């Protein structure tokens, strides 16, 4: 009897996941976090360039 209950529970979980995740909901969430992602990419690029400049300046080189 436990196997039947577990299978029914898994079926309920799968059906709730497939009905709960829609393309509009997914893209709505992505649209909300996109500004944060863009800022993080810009920060990472700036940090990389800054590290390269500081490393070159410590050796007396002017590389960008």
Secondary structure, DSSP 8 states (H G I E B T S, - for coil): -HHHHHHHHHHHHHHHHHHH--HHHHHHHHHHHHHHHHHHHHHHHHHHHHHHHHHHHHTT----
